[in-house]
């Protein structure tokens, strides 16, 4: 048996791990790299993946986020025809996320082409989409449901169970048992692990007591999140300051998970009387669909969220949510000069309608921007967090005069303490532990924390292309 790392090794995005078990070859995740020009170059280099995709028997998908799923259509374009196993909620989300990813790529290519033509240039240098909307739709036909807690056997000698990871709707950590010479080997893939005691979703399931190999994410492996109560106070302060200044509050948000959590917190603060009744615009077709899908899976929601939904039904005027659908309604928000709370995707400000709202509101000192999630290096969101006073949006310079707020208590990822608590459920140290899915410094810090606090010796930091025999 051998495990090979093709992404999210020394960085946060591009999750892709190849497992070779005898004659069986399978992937765990097949994600897109994200984070500006460097990520674009990595996605282009990944066009052939470094392995023959036709030899892959199946794919196990931990969750729907594009950095874990976004290259699945490219896999299919190159000849993969096997099944892709995911939870039912993940499959529902992918029906929205993958075509949207393709649509963004197509539009970016069209914009580059128009820009070249306006400058009198040729089509040379225009980056073609990694895949089209039609190809993304075709990929959806390869998806096969794998409900939580049910053992599936995607190939002879391979048994897999999906467990709730509490990260986003349908997210899972994977328990893979592979038969072979001697005793079976047990592999655990964390995917992304969520925080305990956070709104909307159930807590992550406890890890199994033993494993031969553990692959553990480390997005926030070098820090602790702010307490949720502190985050709520920061949100109240941001809303209060922006209202007093007669401006708008713009919230870049991931469409899946983060948007629903922000809506929950705003509604709960109104229910508690800590905020006056609010009017909130959710300007993201994908977030609208993700919210609908979330409500269609009530068993995956925690009891507090179900209670809040009942309260909202009984008090419809306390939080007025307007889900903006068409482009004209989105553009009309640019005419709103005061009092609007606008939640829009994408969460790292790299694409989608959020860029228009930032272009309109960043130059206005009376406005505010609330950053509520991880911002990868190279993204527009990261530049705002780092204090840039001038950014470029659609190729045009935009001064940053709005107040930038960053809140750290809304992460869908467990922090260092949460990750240590989760893997602390393993009774005996795994033979091998690989720390992945984190920037190099965060992963190294977390690896050392595992050694120091749990006493585990064999803790590794794989690099892209590394191979680990088992």
N, C-alpha and C positions, 0 to 999 in steps of 0.2 A: 504494500500500500504506500502511496505517495501523495502528498499535498503540495500544490504549487500555487503561488500567490501572483495574481495578475493585476491587482488594484487594491486601493485602500490600505496599502502597506507603507507606512511613513507619511500618510496623508489621510484626509477624512473621506474623500469621495472616490468613486470608481470601484466599488466593492465587486470583486470577482475572484473566486477561489476554485481551482480545479482539483478534484479528488480522483485518483486512479486506484481502483481496488480490483486487482486481478484483471479480468477482461472488461470491467465496467468503468466507464469514465463519466463523471457528472460534475456540473457546476453548482456552487452555492452562490447565488446572486450573479447579476451581470449588469453592473451599474455604469452610469455615465460619469465622467469626470466633470466637476463644476468648479468655477472660480476664475473667469477671465480668459485671456489669450493663452496662458500656459495650459489650462484645462482643455481648450479647444484643440491645441496641438496634440495633447495626449489622446483625445478621442480620435483624431485623425490617424495617429500611430496605431490605435487599437483596431483599425479597420480589418486586420487579419488575425487579431487576438493572440498571435504567437502559438496557436495550435489549430488543428484541423477541426472546424466546428462540426463537420459531418461525422466525426468519431464520438461526439458527445451523445450519450444515451438519454439523459434527461437533465433538467435544471430544477433545483430547489430554491424557491424565492422566499426570503425572510419577510419582506414587506414591500409596499408599493412606491416608496420614495424613489425619485429618478436616479439618485446616486447608487441605488441598489438594483433598479429595474430598467434603466433608460437605454441600455444597449441590447436588450432582448430582441427588438425588431432587427437590429443589425445582424445579430446572430442568425436570425431566420433568413435574412437576405442572402447571407453567405452559405446557406444550405442546411442549417439545423432544422430538423422536422420532428424531433422528439417532444414528449410532454414537458410542460412547465408546471410544477406543483406549487400551489399557494393556497392560503386560506380563502374561504368564500368572500369575505369582506375585502381582502386584497384584490381578488379578481374583479369585484365590482369597481374598486377604485382605479384599477389599471385600464378599465374601459374608458375612463376619462383622461387619465394621466398620459398614457402612451400616445394616443392621437394628438393630444395637446402638445406634447414634446415635439412630435413631427411637424405640427402646424407652425410652432415657433421657429423651427429650423427652416422650413420652407419660406416663411416670411422674412427671416434674416437674409436668406439667399436672394430673395426678390429685392430687398432693400439695397443690398450690396450691388446688385446688377443695375438698378436704377441710378444709384450713386455713381457707378462707373460710367454709365451712359451720359449722365449730366456733365461729367468732366471730360467727355469725349474719348473715354477709354474703351478698351475691349472687355470681353468677358473673362479675360485672363485674371487669375487671382481670386475670383468669386468662389467661395466655399460652398460646394453642393451639400444638401442635407445628408446626414448619415442614413436617413430613411425617410420615406414619405408617409403621409397620412394613410394612404391605401395599404402600405406595407405594415404599418402599425396595426391597422385593423385586422389584417391577415394573421398577425402574430397572436392576437387575442384568441384565435381558434385553437391555439396549442395549450391553453391554460386548462389545468385539471384541479378540481377542488380537493383540499386536504384539511378537513376540520380539525380543530384543536383536540388533542388527546386521543386521536384515532391512529393506529399504526397502519401505515401504507407500505407496500413492497414494490417500489418502482423498478426493481431488477432482481434477479435471483441472488439471494444472499445479502440483500440490502433492505433494512427495515428503518423507517423514518417516522418520528412523531413530532408534530408541531405543537409548541407550548406558547401560551399568551406572554408576549414580551412587554405589554403595557406601554408601548412607544407611540404608535399611531393605531388607528382602527385596523384590525386584522394583522398587526405585526406579530412575529413569532420568533422564538429561538428554537433551534433544531437539535434534536437528539437523533443521531444516525448510528446504527449498529451494523457493522460489516462483518460477515462471516468470512473465514479464510483458514489458512493453515493454523492449527492450534486454536486458542480461544478467540472468540469474537472481539473486535475492537469497537470501542464506543467513542464517538466524536461529538462534541457539542459546539455549535456555532451560535454565538450570542445574537447575531444580527445587531439591532440597536435596542438597548434596554432602557425602559422608561423609569421615571422616578415613582417611588411609592407615595401614597397619600396625596396624589395630584388629581385635579378635577377631570371629569368626563369619562376616562377609561378605568377599567379594573386594574389593580396592581399587577406587576409582573409575577408570573408563576415562579415558585421556588425551583432552583436548579436541582438536577439529579445528583445523587450522592457521590458518584464516581465517574471518571472519564479517562480515556487514554490521551486524548487531545482536546484542549479547550482553546477556541479562538474567541477572544474577548475584545469588544470595542473599547475605545478610550477617548472618545470625542472630548469629554470633560474630565479626563483622568488626572489632570493636574490642578483641579480646583473644586471648590464647593459652591453650590448655588446659593444665592440669597434666599432667606426664608420667604415663603409665599406671602406672609403677612407684610413683610417689608416691600415686596413687589406691589402689593395692592396699594400701599401708601404712595408709592412712586407713581402709579397710574392715576390715583386721585389727584396728586399734585400736578401732573402733566395736564389733566383735563381742566383743573381749576385755573392754572396759569393761562392756558390757551383761551378759555372762556373770558377771563378777565381782560385779555389783550385783544379780544374780538377777532381771533384767528381760527384756523382749522387745525385739527389734529389728524395727521396722516400716520397710519400704522402699516408698514410693510409686513406681510404675513404669509407664511406658507399656507397654501390652500387646504392642505390635508392636515388635520390635527391642531395646528397653531390657531387658525381662524376660529375653529369651534371652541378652543380653550379660552380665547380672548372674549368671545361672545358670552361664555359661561361666567367669566369673572366680572365683566361689566354688568350682566344681569344680576349676579349675586350681590354686588356692591349696591345696586339700586334696591334690591330686596332688603338689604340690611339698613337702608336709609343713609348710607355713607355717600351716595351720589344721588343727585336729582334725576328724574326721568330723562332718558337719553333717546336721541335719534341717531341711529348708526346706519351708515351705508356700507354694504359689503359689495365691493365692485370687483368681482372676479367670477366669471362663469364657472371656472373649475371649483372655486370655493363653494359656490352655490350648489353644485352637484355633489361635492364632498359632504356638505351639510345634510343634503337629502339622503345620501347613502348612510351617513352616520345614524340618522334617525330611523333608518330601515333595519338597523341591527341593535335593537334595544338590549339584548342580552349581553352585549359587550360594553355597555355603559354602567358606571357605578351607581349606587343607590342615591347619592347626593345629586347627581345629574338628573336622574329620573324625577326626583322630588322637585328640582328647580323647573323642569319642563312643565310639571303640573301647575306650579305657581304662575309661570308665564301665561299659561292658558287662562288662568283665573284673573290675571291682571294685564290685559293686552296693551294698556296705555303706558305701562311703566318703562318698557323697552320697545321702542318702535324700530324694527329691523326692516330695511329696504334692500332686498337683493337685486342689485343692478344687473340687468341682463344684456340689453342691446347697446351698441356702440354710441348711439345718440344720447342715451340716458347717461352713459359714462362721461361723455364730453360735457354734458350739461352741468356736471359737478364742478367743472372748472369755473363756472359762473358763481358758485357759492363762495362767498368771501369770508364768511364767519359762521361759527357754531357747528360746523360739520365734523363728525368723526368718520373718517374714511379708512376702511380696512381693505387692502388690495394686495394682490400677488404680483410679482413673486417675492418670497421672503427675503432674498438676498439682493433685491432691487435690480436684477440683471435682465429681466424681461417682463412682459405683461403690462397691464394698465397702470401699475404702480409708478412706472417711469414718467407717465404723463402727469400724475398727481404730484410727484416730486418736482418736476419741471415747473409746475405752476406755483407750488407752495414753498419750496426751499428759499427762493429769494426774499420771502416776506418775513420780517422779524417777529411779527405777531403770531406766526404759525409755529407749530411744533411737529416733530417727527419722533415717534416712539419705536425704537428698535427692540424687538422682543425675542430675538433668536440668534443662533450661531451665524456669523458672517464669515464665509471662507475668504482666505487671502486672495486679493485680486478683484473682489467684487465691489460694486458701487456701495453696497451696504457697509462693507468693511472700511471703505474710505470715509464714509460719514462717521462711523464709530471712532475712527482714528483722528477725527477732527479736521478733515479737509475743509478749506474755506472756499474752494472752487472745484466743481466736478463737471464732467461732460456727459450730457444726455442727448442721445440721437445726434452725436457729433457736435453739439453746440455747448459753449461754456455756460454754466449755471452757478451763480454765486450762492453760497450757503449762509443765509442769515437767520434761518429758522432755528429754534432751540432743538437740539438733538438730545433725546432721553434714551438711555439704554437700561433695560431691566433684565436681570439675570435669573429670575425665579420662575420663568415660564418654559424652560427648556424641556423638550420631550425626551432628552437624554438624561440618564442618571449621572450624577456627579461622582467624584472619586469615592465618597463615603457610600453612595448608593451602589456603585459597582462592586466595591469590596464587600458590602453586605450581601449582595447577590451571589458572588462566587464563594463567599464564606460558607455557603450551604454544601459545598463539596467536602465530603468527610475525609478523603485522603487526597493529597496533591496529585493532579494529573501528571502523567509521564512527561507531557509537553504542554506548555501554555504559550500561545502566541498572542501578543498584544498588537491589535490592528486598528484600523478605522480611527485614526487620530493624527493630528499634526505631530511631527517628529518629537518635539519637546514634551508634548502632553503624553505621548505613548511611553517615552523613556521614563518620565516621572511616575506614571502609573505602574510600569513594570517594576520599578524599584520599590514602590509602595507594596506591591504584592510580595516581593521578597522579604521586606522588612516586617510587615504586619502579619502575613500569613505563614512566613517561613518557607515558601516554595522556592526551590532552587532552579529548576529548569524553566525559566521565563525568557522568551525570545522576542526580538523585534525584527520580524521578517522585512525584507526589502522586495520591491517588485522583481519578479523573476526567480525568487528563491524557491527552493524545493526542499521539502522535509520528508524523509523516509520514516515510516512507522513500522 
